[in-house]
Amino acid sequence: MKNFISTVSIIALFLSATSCAVNKAAGSWDYSVTGTPQGDYSGVMVITQDKTGYAGKLTGQTGEIPFDKVSYDKKQGKLSGNFYFSGYPLSLTATVIKDAMKGSISTGDMEFPLTANRKK
C-alpha cells in the first residue's frame, strides 16, 4: 500500500509539473499579425521570466521591439503586454494553450489578429 501511494504521488507530481511547464508563456514563439493597414507582420516573440516577472520583445521585418510591460496570468493562461510601434502605443492580449497562442494586438479602436506557435 505504501508503494502504491508513493507511485501515485510521483505520477501526480510529474503531471502537475509538466502541465505547468507546457502552459507557461516564457519561451520563443513564431508569431504573425494579420490585417494591419501596413500589411501583415511575422517574426519571433521572446518572452522571458525572472524573479521580478516577465519581459519580452518582438523581432521581425521592422527590427526589435521591446515590450514596456508584460504579464501572464497562469490560472487563465492569459498573456498581455504593451509596446510602442512607429510612435503608437499597442497592446497585446493572447491566450496560451500548450504550444499555441491566439489573441490580438490593438491600438485605439483597431484590433488585429495574432497567432503564435512555440519554437521547438
C-alpha positions in Angstrom: 0.0 0.0 0.0 2.9 2.4 0.8 4.5 1.8 -2.6 1.1 2.4 -4.3 0.7 5.7 -2.6 4.3 6.7 -3.4 3.8 5.8 -7.0 0.6 7.7 -7.3 2.2 10.7 -5.6 5.1 10.7 -8.0 2.8 10.4 -11.1 0.6 13.3 -9.8 3.7 15.5 -9.2 5.1 14.7 -12.7 1.7 15.5 -14.4 1.4 18.7 -12.4 4.9 19.8 -13.3 4.6 19.0 -17.0 1.2 20.7 -17.3 2.6 23.9 -15.7 5.7 23.9 -17.9 3.7 23.4 -21.1 1.3 26.3 -20.3 3.9 28.9 -19.4 4.3 31.8 -21.7 8.0 32.0 -21.4 9.9 31.0 -24.5 10.4 31.8 -28.1 7.3 32.0 -30.4 6.9 32.3 -34.1 4.2 34.9 -34.4 2.1 36.6 -37.1 -0.2 39.6 -37.0 -2.5 40.0 -40.0 -4.8 42.7 -41.5 -2.9 45.8 -40.4 -3.1 48.9 -42.7 0.6 48.4 -43.4 0.2 44.7 -44.2 1.0 41.5 -42.3 3.8 41.1 -39.8 5.7 38.0 -38.7 8.7 37.2 -36.7 9.8 35.8 -33.3 8.4 36.9 -30.0 10.6 36.1 -27.0 9.0 36.1 -23.5 11.4 35.7 -20.5 10.6 35.2 -16.8 12.8 36.0 -13.8 12.2 36.7 -10.1 10.6 40.1 -10.8 8.2 39.0 -13.5 8.0 38.8 -17.3 9.7 40.7 -20.1 9.5 40.4 -23.8 10.4 41.6 -27.3 9.2 41.1 -30.9 11.7 40.7 -33.7 10.9 40.7 -37.4 11.0 42.8 -40.6 11.0 46.1 -38.6 13.8 45.1 -36.2 13.5 44.5 -32.5 10.6 46.0 -30.5 10.8 45.6 -26.7 7.7 45.3 -24.5 7.3 48.1 -21.9 5.2 45.7 -19.8 4.4 42.0 -19.9 2.2 40.0 -17.6 1.0 36.4 -17.6 -2.0 35.0 -15.6 -1.1 31.4 -15.1 -4.7 30.4 -14.0 -6.3 31.8 -17.1 -3.4 31.3 -19.4 -3.6 35.0 -20.5 -0.6 36.9 -21.7 -0.7 40.7 -22.0 1.9 43.3 -22.9 2.3 46.9 -24.0 4.8 48.3 -26.5 5.3 51.1 -29.0 5.5 50.7 -32.8 6.0 53.7 -35.1 5.1 56.0 -32.2 1.8 54.3 -31.4 1.0 52.5 -28.2 0.0 48.9 -28.8 -1.5 46.3 -26.5 -1.1 42.5 -27.0 -3.6 40.1 -25.4 -3.4 36.4 -26.0 -4.4 33.0 -24.6 -1.6 30.4 -24.3 -2.7 26.8 -24.8 0.2 24.4 -24.7 2.4 25.3 -27.6 0.0 27.8 -29.3 -1.1 31.3 -28.6 -4.1 33.2 -30.1 -5.1 36.7 -29.5 -4.8 40.2 -30.8 -2.8 43.4 -31.0 -4.8 46.5 -30.6 -4.4 50.3 -30.6 -7.3 52.7 -30.0 -10.3 51.2 -31.8 -8.3 48.9 -34.2 -7.6 45.3 -33.4 -5.6 42.8 -35.4 -5.4 39.0 -35.1 -2.3 37.5 -33.6 -1.3 33.8 -33.7 1.9 32.2 -32.4 3.5 28.8 -32.1 6.2 27.9 -29.7 9.5 27.4 -31.4 11.0 23.9 -30.9 
